[in-house]
Amino acid sequence: MPPLRILFPYTGDSVGGSHISSLLLARALREAGHSVTLGLHRSGALEDHLRGLGESWVSLPEVTAPRLRAPWRQWLRRRAVRRVLGPVASGYDIVHSHDMRNHLIWSAATEGGAARHVWHQRTPASGRHMAVWGGRADAFVAVSRFTLSSLPGPLQGYARMIYNPFLPQEEASAEARAALCAELGVAPGTAIVGYVANLSDRKRPELFVEIAARIAAAAPGPVVFPMYGALHQPFLSAVEARIAAEGLTGRVRPIGPRSPFGPVMAGLSALVAPARHEALGRTLIEAGMAGVPLVATDEGGTPEIVDRGRTGWLVAPDDAAGFAAATLEVLANPEEAARRCAAAQVLCRERFSLAAHLTRIEALYAEITAG
């Protein structure tokens, strides 16, 4: 297909899995010959992240975003956005948005055909008005079957499902485990059961502490429970109080973000992911690609990553006893864990490859820019 001029706009004040996936796509599109511009409406955490990656970006005007309400009630706000950003959009063939604020902003900015708008929905649906707003986009992408099924009825027939892209990960190994044990200051051979997510209610960090308490009480050998991710309040205080109440101080350890994370993931004995309502858990796919045993919630998009009994362990939502039992099975039966990990690597590398993602996105671009 001919080279396209593509804008990826971001708010700029946070960094999450959607940014990682979209930036991976941006780089692949450039390598395929397209001109991709990253635009930031605000300075902040994403700016620092891009600087660390050696990426350049342009500053975009900050505007008041429309709300996820009936568009006709917001014609003044839409007009104001279009007046400011319509000229910006006209410099591109495609504006590809990745979060709700930018979906709504650039839906207004591209009214009248200033550019084609791709709405990339990376979370479950947010309300009934998405049917109207999302239907205005030239293309609507859902990142999982679960996300697709959460959309209002009219959008389900309009949207298409394209899984997020991932690169191969550093493989789990005895050497990585030994290095992580040394980093954590625990004896060689200690099992390392990890939590990898920002602290938030949906990610269930306090439940992880309860799971850890059950595992610690039943495990035949030493186990440590590092928690990696942004340590947001008030969740950190609640987690620390729960750790103390369970008598797990020094064993459950809120550590915070780590970069690069590949060597850490490769050293885990198991990844325990009790999160709820996940559209497509990024760390689960990375663990699957790395060959790390997965114990996750049987809900949302997670069953599209973890095939029960074949590539990992699925547990009912918020079932601390079930999570502990599955993790103890992982630690007690390394042969079975290795079998499932090998199957998970095959599934994840085929289903979530960057090459497959790029092919489908380019086909989508070609369709909406034809003629």
N, C-alpha and C positions, 0 to 999 in steps of 0.2 A: 504494500500500500504506500501511497506518497507520504512524505514526512508531514507531520502535523505540529501545530503550535498549541501546547497544552499548558493550562494553568492549574496547579494544585494549591488552593488557598487554605490557610489554617488560621485559627484564632491566635495561637502562639504562646499561650500562658500555661500550657501543660504538655506532658509527653506521656503517651500510652501506647498500647498495642496497635491501635489504628494508625498511629504515626509511623511506627516501625514497618508495618505492612505497606502503607502507601509510599513511603520513601524507597522501599525496596522496588516497588513497581516503577517509581519515577526513574530510578537508575537504570532499570532494564529497558524502559522506553527510550531513554537517551541512547543506550547502546544499540537499540534497534533503528536509530537514525532520526528520532523525533526530537523536537525542541521542547523541553519541559522546564517550566519556571515554577519555583516554589515561592509563594507569597504569604507574608505574615501580617495580619491585622494589628497585632500587638507584640511587644517584646516580652521576653520571659523565658521560661524553661526550654521551650522548643528552640529558641534562638541559640541558647547555649549548646543544646544537643546538636544542632546543625553545624555549629562552629566546630564541635568535636569531630564531626564526620567529614569536615572539609567541604561542606556544601555551601553554596551561595544562595541568596534569596533576595527578593525585593520587598519593600515595605508597601503595604496596601492601606488605603484610607480606612480608618475605623468608623463604622457606621452603627446606627441602632438597628439591630436585627429585628425583622418581623417575628411575631410569635406564632406558635403552632395553633392558630385559630383560623376561622374562616378568612380566606384571603380578601374577600370583598369588603370586610370590615376594616382592613388595614391599607386601603388604597393610597392614603397619604404617605404612610411609611414606605410602602413599596415604591412609590414614585420618587421619594427622596433617595432611596437606595439606588434606584435605576439612574437617577441624575448623576450621582457620584461615581458609581461603578460601571454603568453601561459603557462609557468610553474605554474603561480598562478591559472589559470583556470583549469589546470589538477588536482588540489586538490579538485575539486567540481564536483558534478553531474550536477548542473544547475547554470548558471549565469543569474540572472533576473534583467534586466536594466529598468530604469524608466524615463530617460530624454535623449534628443537627443545626447548630448556629450557622454554619456555612451553607448547608443545604438551603436554608430559608433565605439567607442573604443573596446567594447567587441565583436562586430561583427568580427573585425579583430583579436582579441585575441583568439577567439574560432574557427577560421578557422582550418580545419584539424581534428575537433572532440575533441578538448581539453576538452570541456564540452558542454552540451546542452545550447543554448542561447534562452531566452524568452525576446522578445522586447515588452514592455508594453507602448503603445502610449497613453499618457494622454492629448494631445493637438490635434487640427486639423492638417492635413498633412502639411508638410513644403516644398514640392517641388516634381517634377517628379522623381528625383533620389531615392526617398523613395521606389519606386517599386522594384528597384534592391537591395538596401541595406536591406529593410525589408524582402524581399523574401529569403534572405540568413539565416534569423533566423530560428531556429527550430520551434518556435511558435510566432505568432504575435497577441497581444491582443489590442483591442480598448475599451475605457472606456464608450462609448455611441454610439447610432445609428448615431448621428451626426458625431462623429469622424470617424466611419466606412465609412460613405458616403463621407467623405472628402478625403479618400485615393485614390491613383491612381488605375485605374481599375483592374490591376492584383492582387493588394493587397486586394481589397474588397472581392475577392473570397477566399483568403487564410486566412485572419484574422478572428478572432472570437470576439464577443462583450461580455465583462464581466464588469458589473457595479462596481464602487469602493465600498469598505466596510465602514460602519458607525456603531458606537455604539449608543444605546439609549441616548438621551440628557435630561438634566434637563428641566422639563416642565414649560412653561410659567404660571405665577400665579400673583395674586394681591400682594402677599408678595414680589415677585421678583421685580415687578414694583415699589413698594414703596421703596425698598432698592436702586434701581437704581436712583429713583428721589432724594433720600437723598444723594447718592454719587455725583450726578450732581449738587446738591444744588438748586433744583427747587421745587416748591410747590407740595405737594401730589396731585395726579390726573392729573398732566401735561402729555400730550401725548408725547411719546418718539419714534420718527421716525429715525431709524438707517441706516447708511451706513457701511457695513462691508467688506472691501477689501483694499489691498494695493493701494496707490495712483499711478495710471498709466493711460496712455491714454485710454487703452482698458476698464478700469473699469469706466470711465466717472465721475470722482469726481466733475468736474466743472458743469456738467449737474445736479448732485445731488444738488448742491447749487441753481441752477435755479429752480429745482423742489421744494426745501425747500421754496424759496421765494414765489412761487405760493401757496403753502400750507399755509404758515404763513399769507398770505393776505386774505385767504378765511376761515380758520379754525375758528369755533365758540369759541374755548377755547385755552388755552396756549399749545404751542407745542415747543419742543426742538429737535435738530437734531445732535446727536453725530456721529462722523466719526471715526471708529476704523480700524486700519491697519497701515502698515509701511508708514511713512510720507516722501516719496521719493521726492527729488527735481528733476526737477524744478516744479513739480506738486504742492507741498505744497505752494510755493509762489503764483502760479496762483490761487489756491483755496482761499488762504487768501485774495488776491486782490479782488476776486469775492465776497467773504463774505462781505468785506467792502463796495464794490460798491452796493450791494443789501441791505445794512443797516441791516445785520443779525449778526453783531458781538455779541458774547455771546449766540446766539441762535443756529447757526451752529458751532460746536466745533470739530476741528481736534484733536483727543485725542491720537491716536497712538495705538500700539498693547496692548492687555490685555491677561493675562493668570493667572488662567483659565478663559475661555470665557463663559462657560455655564451659570453662574449667570447673566452675561450681556445680553446674547441672551434671556434668560427667562424673562427679564424685559422690552423688547422692545414692543411697541404698534404695530409696523409694521417694516418689513425689506424692504427697497427699494433698488433694485439691477438693476441699469441701464446699467450694463456691456454689451459689445458686444463680439460676437464670443467665448462664453463660451463652452468648451467641456462638462463639467459637474460641475456646480457651487457647490463647497463644502458647502459654508455657506447657500445656499438655502436648501440643504438637511438637514442640522443641524437645520435650522429654521423650516422646515416642521416637523421634528421629535419632536421639542420642542413645537409645536403648536403656532408658531408666524405667524401672517398674512404675506403673501408674495406678493410683487408687483415687477415683473421682466420683462425683455426684452423678447419679443416673437421671439426668434432667437436661433440658435445653439442647444445645448443640453438642454436648459432650459425647452422647452415643454415636455421633458421626465421626468421632476421633477414636474412641475406645470401644472396641467390639467385645462385648461381655464374654468372658471365658476364653477369648482367643488372643486379644492384644493387651488386656489389662483387667482391672477389677472395677466394677461399678457398684455403687452403694446407694441406698435410698437417701433422699435429702435429709440432712440434719441428724442422721443416725450415727451417733458417736460410737456406739458399741459395734455397729457394722463396719465402720471405717477402721476401728482398732483391730477387729478380727481379720479383715482383709489384709491389713498391713502386717500383722503377725504371721499370716500365711506367706506373704512375700519373703519375710526374713527367715522363716523356717524351711522354705522349700525353694532354694536358689535354682534348682534345675527347672522347675515349672516357671519361675519368674523369667529365666533366660529364654525359655521357649516362647513365652508371650511377648517378651521384648523384641525378639527377632521378627515375629509376625507384625508387631507395631511398627518397626522400622520399614518394612516393606510397604505396609498400608500408607503410612504418613509420607514417605518419599514419593509414592505414586500419586496420591490424592492431592497433596499440597505443594507440588513442585512449582518453582518460579516459571519454568518454561511453559507449563500448561496454563498458568494464570495469564501470562503475557499473551499467549496465542488467543485466548478468549477475549481479553480486553481489546486487543488490536482488531479482532473481528467485530466487536461491538462498535468501536470507533468508526471502522469502515462503513458499517451499516448506517450509522446516523449522520455521517458526513457525505454519503453518496449523493451525487446530483446537486 
